[in-house]
């Protein structure tokens, strides 16, 4: 894959104190940079660790901010736009979910299992717009897998849901990297169902980050970078 445009691609990740999760995010960013060697690719964080988005935008560099976030919520709707403000040299790309490439990566992370049902678990948000996105991802994943998929957040009854679904059941992880939320998810499913790994540096996710970058540059429908 190769991109010839020159504005910086600034990946804005949530941030985690988990060394494993940080390494997963760094691997994804490295893979994006390797896939688009003509594009300056940098990483910043929206919470927990630095550099912050504000710090990354201190220079007057033409930039496309790609939120490394699966769902809409506070960071997408309020935080990122507030930091960017009215800067003409910075564009904000769409967040990642529930794009078909995310669904493809979710299915791949499940490893071709023969489970009777799947539970898709995401973090959740205080913003009501996030819930329909998670449910849409669940419907798309169900169509892809050909079996029932129940979508819920970590703040709901994960164990009760796993017990109530057709058995054997599995967990599709609607998370990008390891960290507190993934640890909580594995604990909730312990002894009941296998938990897929986070999406991480999956090739479809790398492709989607670049698609979001290009779409923000040309103000058109997302194009695939090849």
Secondary structure, DSSP 4 states (H G I P E B T S, - for coil): ------SEEEEEE---S-HHHHHHHHHHHHHHHHH-TTS-EEEEESSSSSSBHHHHTSS---EEEEEE-SS-SHIIIIIHHHHHTT-TTEEE----TT-HHHHHHHHHHTTS---SEEEEEE---SSTHHHHHHHHHHHHHHHHHTSEEEEEETTS-HHHHHHHSSSSEEEEE--SS-SHHHHHHHHHHTTT-EEPPP-TT-HHHHHHHHHHHHHHHHTSS-----
